Amino acid sequence: MPERITRLDGSEAFAALQSAARCGCSASVTLIRGGAGKVMRGRIVGLDDASVCLVMQEPMRPAAGLIPGALVEISFIADHCCYRFRGTVGTSNGPGIPKQIQMSRPDQIDLVERRRSPRRRFSRTAVVKVWRPANGSAPIQAVMLNLSEDGLACRIHPDEHAPVAASEQVRIRFPTGLLGEELELSAQICSVVPGGTDGSVIVGMVFEDDPKSDGVKARLATALTQASEVPS
């Protein structure tokens, strides 16, 4: 996927990390060395002049590879923008917080602007199911507005939704328009804006980078090429 990368340093880099820590943004943690690109999930929960603190979804064990000295790439969404940076894990399994890792605060981070595939818009109703895997909540039904290889936008009506917020990690199931096929992917919410006077919200999502989902994304690319519209 073509990307345009803007290098941020100094106060700009700190501001992005500060925003992520303030809202507890979801983050993807990818092992660069010794993990064959293994991706783990966590949240950025702390920041000071010297360090960044993350709490991982799963307890850290040596077999996971996320140990002091491990080189990782952190990707996160804050204020509707995508960022990433690399660093080494400094400490893990802090006292009383078995899922916590800490690393030096980076001097620079990358603002990643992806020039992605064209969005396909829909004139009929296509239902998207959205749920939070972390708390086992029932799926929310939404109406898909557009779809691309990299994400989608949907409208959630007030009688359907519990509040959703930017940076939340969700699981989504949606139709592709190819022989009635439905696909399921993990995504991060990148924007939530009012949808009009009916109280609905328009939610933008980006599919998360995960090698395990490459096959699903390949089927999505095929469907978008072959289908002109998702049926209702």
N, C-alpha and C positions, 0 to 999 in steps of 0.2 A: 504494500500500500504506500503510495507516495506520501511523504510527510514534509512539512516545513517546520524547522526547529529554530526557536529563538532562545538563545542562552541568556538566562537571568542570573544576576549576581547581586551581592550586597543587599540593599534594602528591599529590592524587588523579590529576590529569592526568599528572604526572611518573611515577607508579607504573605507569600503564597503558602509557606509552611505554617505560618501563624493561623491563617484561615482554616487550613486542614485540621490543625490541632484543636482549634476552637469548636469545630462542629463534629470532631471525632470521625473524620472522613475514612471511608473504606479505602484500603490500599492493597494492591497486588504486590507480593514479594517474590521475586524470581531469583533462584540461585544461579549465579553465573559460573562458578567453578565447582565441580564435583557433584552437581545436581542435575546435569543434563537439561537445564532449563525448567526445572521443577517450579511450579507456581503454588504459592500459599497465600492465604488471605489473613488480613488483620485490619487494625484501625490505628491511625495516628492520634495519640491521646496526649502527648506532652512535647513541649519545646522550650528550650532555654538557649542562652547564648552559645552553649557548647555542644548540645546533644538533641537528638530526636528520639522519642520513645514511642514504641508500637506495642499493642497488645494483640496477639495472634488468636485466631479462632480456635486452634488446637494447641494443647500443651506441647512445649518444645522438648523433644527427645534427641539425643545425639544422632540416632539413625536418620532423623529428618534432615540433617545437614545444616540446620540453622544454628550454628555454634559460633562462639567468639572467633573472629578472624575470617568468617565466611564472607565472600564477596557477593553482594546482592544488588538488584535493581528494584527500586521502589516506584510504582506508578500509582497516581491518585488523581481524583477530580475534585477541584475546589472552585467555587464561584463560577461554575459552568465551563471551566477550562481544564485541559488535561496536562499533567506535569509528570516528570520522572527524573530520578537521579540515582546515582550509584554510590555505594559506600560499603564499609565493612562492619559487621556486627561487632559491637564492643563488649557488651555483657548480655547475658540471657538469664531467665528464671530468677528475676529479682526477688528479694524477700517478700513473701506473702503474695506474690503475683507470678504464678508459675508459667504464665503465657507471655510475659513481658520480655521484649528485647530493647536494647538501647544502642544507638550508634552515633558517631560524631555528626554534628549538623553540617550539611554540605555548604561549601562556599558558593556553589553554582547549581542551578537546576535547569532543566529544559522545559520550555513551554512547547507542547507538541500540537501542531495544527495539521490535521490529516486532510489531504485532498482526496476525498473518498468517492466511491461510485455514485452515480446519480440516484436520487430517491425516486421510488415509484409511488405515486399517489393513488388513492382509492376513492371511487365514486359510490361504492356500495359498502354496506356494513361488513366489516371483518372483525371478529371478536378476538381479542388478546386476553389471555389470562396471566395475571401478575400476582406473585406471592413472595413473601419473605421467608426464605428457607431457615433462617436462624431461629425464628420463634414458632414455626409450624402453623402460621395463620392460614385461614381459608383463602383461596384465590380471589382476587378482585377482577371483575370483568371490565374491560375497556374496549373502546372502538379504535381500531388502527387507522391512522391518518396517512402515514407514509412509511416506507420500508426501503432499506438499502442493505448492502452486504455488511454494513458496519453498525447498524442501529435502526431504531424506529421511533416514531412519535405516535402517541395515542391520546385519546380524550377519555378521562375518567369522570363520570357523572357523580354528583354529590350523594346520591342514594347508594352508591357502590363503594366509595372509597373511605378508608381510614386515611388520616393525613400521610402523605408521602413527601419525602424531602430529597433535595439534591445530595448526592454522594452515597445514598443508600444502595446496598447490594440487593438485587432481587433476582428471581428466577421467572422467566417468561415462556409461554407457549403460544405460538401464533401460526396461522395458516400461510401457505406460500402460494397457493393458486395452482400447484402442479399435482394433478390427480388427487386432490383433496388432502395432500400431505400436510401434517403439522410438525413443526420443529420446536425444540426446547433448548434454550441457552441461558447462561447467566449474563446479567447486565448490570451496569451502574446507572443510576438516574443522574443525568447531567443538568436537567432544568425542569422546573415546575412553575408554570405561569398561569394566570387566570384564563379560563376558556370562554368567558362571556358572562352575560347576565343570568344564565341558568345555574351558576355556581359550580360548573365543571372546571377541571384543570387540564391543561395540555402538558403532558409529561414527555420529555425527550430522554432517550436511553441510548447508551453505547454498549455494544456487546463486549464482554471482557475477553482479553487475550488469554487463551488457555490452549495449550497443544492438544488437550483431550477433546476439544470442540472443533478441531480442524475438519473432520469429516462432515459434521453438521453444517459448518459454514460453506463447505464445497457444495453440498446439496442446495443450500440457499442460493448460492451464485447461479447454479444451473436453473433453479426455479425462476429467478428473476429474469434470466435471459429468455426463457421459454414462455413464461406466462405474462400476459398483458394486463391482467387484473385478477385480484382475489375474488372468488364468488362469495356471495352472502350466505 
